[in-house]
Amino acid sequence: MEDNETTFDQFYERIQKTIDALKTAKPEDFEGKDNMEVVIAEKYKFTGVGYVQDFGMSET
């Protein structure tokens, strides 16, 4: 998704689109992705497991 929201309404719409997309994900979609590279804004790079452990589950 593009990162071009300029209002809270647009941001809430993006959140809902993200939730809707996640609802379609199946466990098998993630099988074998443990070591797949995850890149966020070309600034952060992780493996699948590293993303979940170090970024996705962080409390910051």
Buried (B, 14 or more C-beta within 10 A) or exposed (E): EEEEBEEEEEEEEBEEEEEEEEEEEEEEEEEEEEEEEBEEEEEEEBBBEBBBEEEEEEEE
